[in-house]
Amino acid sequence: LVMRVPAELPALAPQWLTAETRTEAGQHVVLVGIAGGPRANPMAIGAYRLRIWTRAQGGEIEAAPAGDVELVSGSATWSSAPRPGPAPPITVFAALVDPAGRAGDIVSIPATAS
């Protein structure tokens, strides 16, 4: 059995990502999306995935509790669990993970309020 694995780690283009916060009924959520990302070959052992972390202003970096988000046709969305209060400034960190499980460089973007 032979498996081709590109020598380069997967790169995440910041323009593929969106991040926003929504506040409703005294709670806020963080929404992250990726569009235009890579697609795995149909013969690949798995899909590309997005690994997500968030950090509220002055807080600790927290990994997305559900784990990596699988890209379908180069796209995916993720929503955090509701948190109390209005959204503080939040930074989203993300890395692309290839089907072989290798993570590329981490990209950070600020979440915009919507």
FENSUL-V519399 format. One line per field, one symbol per residue. ss: DSSP state (H for helix, E for strand, C for the rest). psi: psi as a letter, one per 30 degrees, with the letter a starting at -180 (. if undefined). burial: I if it has 9 or more other ideal C-beta (glycine too) atoms within 8 Angstrom, else O. A space follows every 10 residues. Layout:
ss=???
psi=???
burial=???
This chain:
ss=CCCCCCCCCC CCCHHHEEEE EEEECCEEEE EEEECCCCCC CCCCCCCCEE EEEEEECCCC EEECCCCCEE CECCEEEEEC CCEECCCCCE EEEEEEECCC CCECCCEEEE CEEC
psi=kkkkjkeklk kkkeffkkkl kkkkhglllk kklkkgllkk kfflfalllk kklljlkgal kkkkffalkk kjhglllkkl lkkkllklkk kkklkkklff gkkalkkkkk kkk.
burial=OOOOOOOOOI OIOOOIIOII IIIOOOIIII IIIIOOIOOI OOOOOOIIII IIIIIOOOOO OOOIOOOIIO IOOIIIIIOI OOIOOOIOOI IIIIIIIIIO OIIIOOIOII IOOO
